[in-house]
Amino acid sequence: MASAPSKHYTDDISLLVVTLDTNPFFWSTFSFHFSDFLSQVLAFLNSILLLGQLNQVVVIATGCNSCSYIYDSSSDRNHASTNGTMPALYSNLLHNLDEFAAKDQQLTTDHKPATVPSSLLSGALSMALCYIQRAFRAGPMHPQPRILCLHGSTDGPEQYVAIMNAIFSAQHSSVPVDSCYIGSNNSAFLQQASYITGGIYYRPPQLEGLFQYLSTVFATDLHSREYLRLPKSLGVDFRASCFCHKQTIDMGYVCSVCLSIFCEHHDKCSTCSSVFGQAQSDVASADSRKRKAS
């Protein structure tokens, strides 16, 4: 799909909102260490700020129970170094990340054995869009906004509705959602998000060179992308999740009124209470008999 239009944006100035997967259950079972991942991400974020003095970077930590803003380059306290040996980008972000990880761990609930809970991607996308909407309302000329999802956790089918609502909201606002997925398998949610919003979905083959992939694929602004040959998804998994059991399905039943999806046939829609098929005929027959009797 074509990239998002930029006629209402200031030229060559980017607002990059990054959602960072900090799910401890994923990183504890993944072969690539989180510290190595974070060091390359920090170098990438620093390069975005170096590309333009007016570029803005916002980082949202995405845990398995909550989400939180952990860095905002437009904040006054991030303009100066808070540590004599470390730039503000690193010191402030790492400090906020440690606080977030501790709070998110306190909210952790029991999960099924031998399973890895998914990260709260729906919440991170919603927070990113809220921040971008505030930027839209700041004035007629604002940076080119885009969202970059750095995730590795598996998709959570129970978040399907919320994630799709966020995707369509991003599409309506002309905000592309880029996805750098580092997990073992592809993410159907992020594939759909990038495809629908005109963003880039990429799964790096070698995580040791993550910084190179980030800087060559995701560092380019929306205007420059028109002149570059960037990676394109070979296929997109458009499978949906059912509303009844929150499971990914290939075929199912769809409510003709509210478009809710079910893996099994139901007499009544649990979302809008519409009556289906034979059940609807039975209700109509019963009402007819009542009118005749009266």
N, C-alpha and C positions, 0 to 999 in steps of 0.2 A: 504494500500500500504506500501511497505517497506520504511524505513527511508532513508534519503539521504546518499550517501556514504561519508566516512570521511577519505579516504586514503590520500588525499592531505592536510589534516588539522593537526594542532598540537593537541596532545591528551589532552582532559579534559580542553580545553580553549575555552570559548564561546564568540561569538559576538552576543548579543541579541539586535535587533532593535525593539522597541516597538512603535506601532502607537496608540495614545491615543485619544479617542473620546471626544472632548470638545464642541460638538454642543450644544449651549445654548438652542435651541428650544426643543431638546430632554430632557435635564436635567431639564428644567422647568416644564415638564409634567410627569417626572418619579418619582416614589415613593421613590427611594433611592437617597439620597443627594449626590451631586458631591464631597463635602468635605469629606464625609465618604469613598466614592469610591477612591478618590485620596490618602487619608492617608494609605489605605491598599495597594495601588499600590506602593507607595513610600517605604513602608516596604518590599515589595517583591523585588523591584529593589535593595534595600540595601542588601538584603540577597544574591542576585546573585553576587554582588561584593564581599561579604564576603566568598562565596564558593570558590573563586579562586583569587589570587592576580592579575593575568593577564586577568581575565574576563573583557569584555567591555560591556557597556550598552549605547545605543543611544535611545533617546525618540523623537518622532515626534508628535507634536500636530496636530490633524485633526479637523478642523472647517468645517462649512458648505460652506465656500467660499474660503478658502486657507489652506495651510499646512506649517509647519515650524519646523526646528530642535530646540528643547528647552533644550536639555541636551546631552552632549557627555562626557563620563567618561575619554576618552583619551585626552581631552583638558587640557592644563596646568592650566588654571584658576579654574578647578574643582578639583584639587588635594589638595587644602588647603581650610580651612573654611573661608568664607567671612563674617560670622556672629559669634560673640562670643558665642552664645547660640544655634546655629543651624549648622549641618554639611553642607558641600558644596552641596551635592546632593539635599538637601531640599531647601536651600536658593536660589541657582542658578536656579534650575528648576522652583520654584514657581515664582521667579522674571521674568524669560523669559515667563512663562505661562501667567502671567498677561499682559505683553506687547503684546503677540500674541492675546489674547482674545480681547484686545482693538482694535488692527488693523483689526482683522477678523470682528468685529462688524461694523466697518466703511464700509466694503465691502458688508454688508448685503443688499439684494434687497427684494422687495415685493414678497410674496408667497401666494398661495391660502389659503383662510380662512379654519380653522379646519384641516389643514395639517401640518405635521412636516417635514421641509426640511431635506434631507439626508446629511450625512457627506461626505466630499471629500475623500472617501476611495481610489479611483484610484490614486489620487495625492500622498497620503501617501505611497502606495505600490511602486510607481515609485521612490519616494525619498529614500525609504528604499533600493531598489535594486541598486540605483546609489551609495549609501554609501557602500554597500557590494562589488560592483564592484571595487571601489577604494581600498578596503581592499584586494581584490584578486590581484590587480596589485602592491601591496606594497612589495610582495616577494613570494617565492615559498611556504613558511610555514606561515599560517595565522590561526586565530581562526576559530572555527566551526560557521558559520553564520546561524542564523535563525531569522524569523520575528514573532512577537507576536502581533496580532491585538486585542486590548481591545476596543470593540465597543458595542454600544447599539442602534444606530440609524437604521432606516429601510433602506433597499436597495434602491438605486437610479437607476431605469432602464436605465436612460440616460447615466449612466457610464458603461454599460455592456461591450461595446467593449474595452474600456480602461482597465477595470479591468481584463478581460480575457487575454488581451495582457500581462499584468503584471504577471498574474498567469502562463502563459506558459513561460514567461521569467524566472520566479523563478524556474520552473520545469527544464528548460534547464540548469540553473546554479546550480542545485541540492541544492536549498535553500528551506527548508520546511517552510510553512506558518502555524503557530499555531493560533487558533482563540478562544478567550474567549468572548462569546457573552452574554451580560447581558440584552438584550431587551426582550420584552414580547413574541415575536415569533422568530423562527429560521431565520437566514440569509442565503438565498440561495447562495449568492456570497461567503460568508466565508466558507460555507460547501463545495462548489466546490473548493475553494482555498486550503483548508486543504486536501481534498481528492486527488486532482491532484498532489500536491507537496509532499505528504507523511507526512503532519503535523497532528496536533491534533485539533479537533473541540470539544469544550465543552461549555455547557450552565449551569452555576452554579445554583442549585435549591434554595440556600439561600445566598443572597448577604451579609448578616451579617458576614458570614464566608469566604468572598472572598479571604482573604490572605491565608487561609488554602488550598483552591482549587488551587490558583496560585502556591504555594510553593510545593504542592505534585504532580501536573500535569504538570506544565510548567517550573519548575526550573531545571528539569533533562536535562543533555546534550545529544547530539545525540547518543553518544556511550553507555551511561547507559540505554537508552530507549530499547535497545535490550533485556535487562534482566528484564524488568518491565512489569506488566500488566496495561497498561494505557487505559483510556476510548476510546471507538470506537463509531463512529457515527452509529446509528441504521438505518438511511436512509439519502440520499443526494438528495436535490432538484436540478435536472439538467435542469430545465426550463430556456429558454433563453428569451431575450428581443428583440422585433422587432426593426428594424432600422428605420421604418417609423414614429411610434408613441411613441417609447421608453417605451412600455408596456410589462409586463411579459405575455407570451403566452404559451399555452399547445400544440397547433398545428399551423403550419404556412407554408409559402412558402419559399424555399431556392434557391438562385441563384446558378446555377451549375458552374459558373465561379469563383466568389469571395466568395461564401458561405454566402452572406448577407441574413438575415432573415426578412421576411415581414409577417404581420398578414393578409394582403389582397393581392389579385392577382393584379399584375402590368404588364403593357405591356413592361416596360423597367426598368432595374435595376438602381436605383438612385445612386448606388455606383460605378459600373464599366461601366454603360451605355449599358450593354448587352440587346438584344431584346429577349423576351420570347415567347414561344408557338405560338399561332395563329398570333400574331403580327409579329413574325419572318417570318412565312409563307407568310403573306401579303406583307412584305417588299421584300421577294424573288420573289414573283409573279410580283410585280411592276417593279423590276429590269429586269425581263425576258421580260416583255412587252416593256420596253424601248429599250432593245437590239434588239427585233424583229422590232420595228418601225424604228430604225436607219438602 
